[in-house]
Amino acid sequence: MSTKLLVKGGIAVTMDPTRRVVQGAGVAIEDGRIVAVGPMDEVSKGFGAEEVLDARGCIVMPGLICGHTHLYGIALRGSALDVKPPSDFLQILQRVWWPVDEALTNDDAYATALAAGAESLQNGTTCYADTYSAPNAIEGSLDQIALASNEVGIRGIISFETTERRNEREGVRGLRENLRFIARRDRGRAMGMISLHASFTVSDDLISRGAEASREHKVPLTIHVSEGPNDVYHNVERYGKRSVDRLDDAGLLSPRSVLAHCVHLDNREIELIAKKSASVAHNPMSNMLNAVGVASLMEMTDKGVNVGLGNDGYIFDMFENMRAAFLLQRVARRDPNRPSPQEVLEMCTVNAAKAYGLSSLGSLEVGKRGDVILVKPSFMATPYSGSIYGYIINGLRGPDVRDVVVDGEVVVRNKRLLRVDVSKSEARVLKTMERLWNRLGSFPPEAVEPLKRNLSHPKSKASR
């Protein structure tokens, strides 16, 4: 690993406080931190680089940050589960996700983190915030996710999704697993946080204990909030409060809180989130997949809520997720001007970094960690010199990412992962996923006669 790396040429989209864009830029990284950003001649003078990345023709950007994911979601890609078709989001959880959760092992935690981490890194994501759920394999699960993430070379803020949906004891064990991992000293590029599933699966006591743990250990806390209307109904019927009010009364809202989804909020809840300086992780592609609705994204940002962008374990290409956020809001609001491309890119860089207290990430600035991506479309039809933010949101894709640098280390070069043997890793992951699918009773639809199946089993296949 080089201690002095120079990214030479290209157009640098710094995302610094002035949103400076530098043509013919240089980014100098020493011992994992950025020591200079600016015109190439100024940056390279006297630097003495040990390694040089030629960025001519590339857009040079800070590594993208996924503000909310479930790495194990990759396990259901292409699967076929024999379930009765769900009619709403709660049934999706009950019929698809919770049975999957209960079938997961620590081997699955490792394999899915390896696969999703590798795919994310190749698509330009250098840091993610992951929540993992496996009520029958809690202890040690975060070690396996950290192991896989470190092997790939990606940063991970990882946590176990604490829940009491089956019993209170599992809530205690889930919180304990988060605290155990947070206390580990040898985590590599993995960091810990506190995770609660959602207010309709946790008690007031567990919410308060999670919030206290976040304060005591100075780590982020994340929870799903009003993703579907059932969350709101549950809290109003059982507690006489809307979701955000209940969380606030239990002491959860703070600058360390990251509320995932927030689709079904009213204006007063949005104002309360802003008042408490909590953040929101917006997941537009997952919201569309699960048909839960469209979040009031612009209303949140206009009221001062910090909004990051996540993929919720669905599509691990954050360029796609940025484009989905951009388009969905415009059509839902019937406004061809908002959000702007720059606003959306901010959600995947500086906003996501702020949400998780990652002051050393999210932009290309002196003193920050050397997390940089070089992006070059396969065919460049127009120059970058017009609207660079418009080019990024409307024209780039994950496969356009050429090189990825994390902590000053080149971990993807010419679209090739450097830390892992892809063929060996794929073989291991596929074997593990086949075992998981067998436990779930899942099989490829091609292996079944569709007509016979429909006549003999009044069910359908639900896939993600």
Secondary structure as UniProt FT lines:
FT   STRAND          4..8
FT   STRAND          11..13
FT   TURN            17..18
FT   STRAND          21..23
FT   STRAND          25..30
FT   TURN            31..32
FT   STRAND          33..39
FT   HELIX           40..44
FT   TURN            45..47
FT   STRAND          51..54
FT   TURN            56..57
FT   STRAND          59..62
FT   STRAND          64..69
FT   HELIX           71..76
FT   TURN            77..78
FT   STRAND          81..83
FT   HELIX           89..92
FT   HELIX           93..97
FT   HELIX           98..103
FT   HELIX           106..122
FT   TURN            123..124
FT   STRAND          125..132
FT   TURN            135..136
FT   TURN            139..140
FT   HELIX           141..152
FT   STRAND          155..162
FT   HELIX           168..183
FT   TURN            188..189
FT   STRAND          190..192
FT   STRAND          194..198
FT   HELIX           199..201
FT   HELIX           204..217
FT   STRAND          221..225
FT   HELIX           229..239
FT   HELIX           243..249
FT   TURN            250..251
FT   TURN            255..256
FT   STRAND          257..261
FT   HELIX           267..275
FT   TURN            276..277
FT   STRAND          279..282
FT   HELIX           284..289
FT   TURN            290..291
FT   HELIX           297..302
FT   TURN            303..304
FT   STRAND          306..309
FT   TURN            312..313
FT   HELIX           318..333
FT   TURN            336..337
FT   HELIX           341..347
FT   TURN            348..349
FT   HELIX           350..355
FT   TURN            356..357
FT   TURN            359..360
FT   TURN            366..367
FT   STRAND          372..375
FT   TURN            384..385
FT   HELIX           388..395
FT   HELIX           398..400
FT   STRAND          401..406
FT   TURN            407..408
FT   STRAND          409..413
FT   TURN            414..415
FT   STRAND          416..417
FT   HELIX           422..440
FT   HELIX           445..447
FT   HELIX           450..456
FT   STRAND          460..462
//
